Amino acid sequence: MNVGIMGMGTYIPEHVMTAAEIAAKTDIPEHIIQEKFGVYQKPIPGPEDTTSAMGRKAALKAIEAAGVSPSDIDLVIWNGAQHKDFPCWLAGLAIAEEIGAVNAWSFDMEAMCGSMMAAMDTAKSIMLAKPKVNTVLLVSGYRNGDLIDLSVPDTRFMLDLGAGGAAVVLRKNLNSNLVLESSFKGDGSFARDCIVPVLGTEAWPPKAEDVGHAHFEVKDSESFKKKLGERTLPNFFSVVRESLTDSGYTQEDIDYLAILHFKKSAHDAILAELGLSGDQTTYLDQYGHLGQNDQILSLELGLQSGRLKDGDVAVLVGAGLGFVWASTVVRWGAAH
């Protein structure tokens, strides 16, 4: 048995924030926003772009691309952000109802910006274990940019956060676009380093002044930066190489890297370490970081540009605040 990607879809809001607008809010020169942070513009949500609405729009595109009926879907997994339309709310079930997936059950899960790979691995495991689960919809929406105050220097490393949706239809025994093995690493020492300090049960009931603190804050900026510098890239390389090894490949076999957006120097360092050229990936400088949607957006753009082709070994890789590093290998095209 195998599991393959039958269809994909993304939704990008029409509203954008440009590098010049980000510069005006941060006092960082526009050329630094563009060249160092790697953001020329990023999509931001309009009034209609709730987290689930963006996921739903992406899901409808993925279903159309897959050529299936919503009633064919056995399971909907919401792997988008926790920052949803409402607190304590199942986005996946709401979306299943809205798109007509009348035969599907659903649950919500998240590994922050490693969620797409975690959801693929979870869905694959369920599909291979349960005979009645043959078609799964992964659906994600993301607008954690709402939780960034650009006037706060310590969290400007997340000034690239935008908004959007992504979705994937997975099918058992598709014999195409095969989802192979995944690898994950976690480091809970980061768990309380960068948080939204209000509106959770640790600060309940909320106070009137909490509204002004409803954004990410870093408790100890120097310690946080030091740990990131020491651990981020080694853990990226670790999950990439392990997922490849478990899939029967090495890093020399990578044809396309679907990687999250982050600053240009880190992006280039990863390409150099893996022996890849800029033509083997897509740098998302026109989008910024759309959370767990980046990898699917990258695959779509890679297909459009011809950088991702049938027979290619594609590696999806990302990292989620908290911290988790995640990688999944996909063999694109028909199985041989």
Backbone hydrogen bonds, N-H to C=O, Kabsch-Sander energy under -0.5 kcal/mol:
donor,donor_aa,acceptor,acceptor_aa,energy
4,G,171,R,-2.3
5,I,177,N,-2.2
6,M,4,G,-0.7
6,M,169,V,-3.0
7,G,169,V,-1.3
9,G,167,A,-2.0
11,Y,165,G,-2.5
17,M,42,K,-2.7
19,A,40,Y,-2.0
22,I,18,T,-2.3
23,A,19,A,-2.6
24,A,20,A,-1.9
25,K,21,E,-1.2
26,T,22,I,-1.1
26,T,23,A,-0.5
27,D,23,A,-2.4
28,I,23,A,-0.5
32,I,29,P,-0.8
33,I,29,P,-1.9
34,Q,30,E,-2.2
35,E,31,H,-2.9
36,K,32,I,-1.9
37,F,32,I,-2.0
39,V,33,I,-2.1
40,Y,285,D,-3.1
41,Q,285,D,-1.2
42,K,17,M,-1.9
44,I,15,H,-2.3
49,D,46,G,-1.6
50,T,48,E,-1.6
54,M,50,T,-2.1
55,G,51,T,-1.6
56,R,52,S,-3.0
57,K,53,A,-2.2
58,A,54,M,-1.8
59,A,55,G,-2.5
60,L,56,R,-2.3
61,K,57,K,-1.3
62,A,58,A,-2.3
63,I,59,A,-2.6
64,E,60,L,-2.0
65,A,61,K,-2.6
66,A,62,A,-2.1
67,G,63,I,-1.2
68,V,63,I,-1.5
72,D,69,S,-2.3
73,I,70,P,-1.5
74,D,135,T,-2.6
75,L,135,T,-1.2
76,V,105,W,-2.5
77,I,75,L,-0.5
77,I,137,L,-2.9
78,W,76,V,-0.6
78,W,107,F,-2.2
79,N,77,I,-0.7
79,N,139,V,-2.3
80,G,139,V,-0.6
81,A,141,G,-2.6
84,K,82,Q,-1.9
91,A,89,W,-1.0
94,A,90,L,-1.4
95,I,91,A,-2.5
96,A,92,G,-2.5
97,E,93,L,-2.1
98,E,94,A,-2.2
99,I,95,I,-2.4
100,G,96,A,-0.8
100,G,97,E,-0.5
101,A,96,A,-2.6
102,V,100,G,-2.1
104,A,101,A,-1.5
105,W,74,D,-1.7
107,F,76,V,-1.5
109,M,78,W,-3.0
111,A,112,M,-0.6
114,G,111,A,-2.0
115,S,112,M,-1.7
118,A,114,G,-2.0
119,A,115,S,-2.7
120,M,116,M,-2.1
121,D,117,M,-2.3
122,T,118,A,-2.4
123,A,119,A,-3.2
124,K,120,M,-2.5
125,S,121,D,-2.1
126,I,122,T,-2.3
127,M,123,A,-2.8
128,L,124,K,-2.4
129,A,125,S,-1.4
130,K,126,I,-2.4
133,V,130,K,-1.6
134,N,132,K,-0.9
136,V,170,L,-2.3
137,L,75,L,-2.7
138,L,136,V,-0.6
138,L,168,V,-3.1
139,V,77,I,-2.4
140,S,166,A,-2.8
142,Y,164,G,-2.2
145,G,162,G,-0.8
146,D,143,R,-2.0
147,L,144,N,-1.9
148,I,145,G,-1.6
150,L,148,I,-0.7
152,V,149,D,-2.3
155,T,152,V,-1.1
156,R,153,P,-1.7
158,M,155,T,-1.8
159,L,156,R,-1.8
161,L,158,M,-1.8
162,G,289,H,-2.5
163,A,43,P,-1.1
164,G,142,Y,-1.9
165,G,11,Y,-2.5
166,A,140,S,-2.2
167,A,9,G,-2.4
168,V,138,L,-2.3
169,V,7,G,-2.9
170,L,136,V,-3.2
170,L,168,V,-0.6
171,R,4,G,-2.4
172,K,134,N,-2.6
173,N,2,N,-4.1
174,L,171,R,-1.0
177,N,333,G,-2.5
178,L,331,R,-1.3
179,V,3,V,-3.1
180,L,178,L,-0.8
180,L,329,V,-2.9
183,S,327,S,-2.4
185,K,325,W,-2.3
187,D,323,F,-2.5
190,F,187,D,-1.5
191,A,188,G,-1.7
193,D,190,F,-1.7
194,C,190,F,-0.7
195,I,217,E,-1.9
199,L,203,A,-0.6
203,A,200,G,-1.4
204,W,201,T,-0.9
210,D,207,K,-1.7
211,V,208,A,-1.0
212,G,209,E,-0.9
213,H,210,D,-2.0
214,A,211,V,-1.2
215,H,213,H,-2.2
216,F,147,L,-3.2
217,E,195,I,-2.5
219,K,193,D,-2.0
219,K,217,E,-0.5
224,F,220,D,-2.5
225,K,221,S,-2.6
226,K,222,E,-2.1
227,K,223,S,-2.4
228,L,224,F,-2.3
229,G,225,K,-2.6
230,E,226,K,-1.8
231,R,227,K,-2.3
232,T,228,L,-2.3
235,N,231,R,-1.9
236,F,232,T,-2.1
237,F,233,L,-2.5
238,S,234,P,-2.0
239,V,235,N,-2.2
240,V,236,F,-2.2
241,R,237,F,-2.5
242,E,238,S,-2.4
243,S,239,V,-2.4
244,L,240,V,-1.9
245,T,241,R,-2.7
246,D,242,E,-2.6
247,S,243,S,-0.9
248,G,245,T,-1.4
249,Y,244,L,-3.3
253,D,250,T,-2.0
254,I,251,Q,-1.3
255,D,313,V,-2.7
256,Y,313,V,-1.8
257,L,280,Q,-2.7
258,A,256,Y,-0.6
258,A,315,V,-2.8
259,I,257,L,-1.1
260,L,317,V,-1.3
264,K,36,K,-1.6
267,H,263,K,-2.1
268,D,264,K,-2.8
269,A,265,S,-2.0
270,I,266,A,-2.0
271,L,267,H,-2.0
272,A,268,D,-2.4
273,E,269,A,-2.3
274,L,270,I,-2.1
275,G,271,L,-0.6
275,G,272,A,-0.9
276,L,271,L,-2.9
280,Q,277,S,-1.9
281,T,278,G,-0.9
282,T,257,L,-0.6
284,L,282,T,-0.5
285,D,283,Y,-1.4
287,Y,284,L,-1.6
288,G,284,L,-2.7
289,H,160,D,-2.2
290,L,288,G,-0.7
293,N,290,L,-1.7
294,D,291,G,-1.5
297,L,293,N,-2.4
298,S,294,D,-2.7
299,L,295,Q,-2.2
300,E,296,I,-2.5
301,L,297,L,-2.7
302,G,298,S,-2.6
303,L,299,L,-2.3
304,Q,300,E,-2.3
305,S,301,L,-2.1
306,G,302,G,-0.9
307,R,302,G,-1.3
308,L,302,G,-1.9
309,K,307,R,-0.5
311,G,332,W,-2.6
312,D,309,K,-2.1
314,A,312,D,-0.7
314,A,330,V,-3.0
315,V,256,Y,-2.5
316,L,314,A,-0.5
316,L,328,T,-3.2
317,V,258,A,-2.3
318,G,326,A,-2.2
320,G,324,V,-3.4
323,F,320,G,-0.8
324,V,320,G,-2.2
325,W,185,K,-3.0
326,A,318,G,-2.6
327,S,183,S,-2.1
328,T,316,L,-2.3
329,V,181,E,-2.2
330,V,314,A,-3.1
331,R,178,L,-2.3
332,W,312,D,-2.7
332,W,330,V,-0.9
335,A,175,N,-2.6
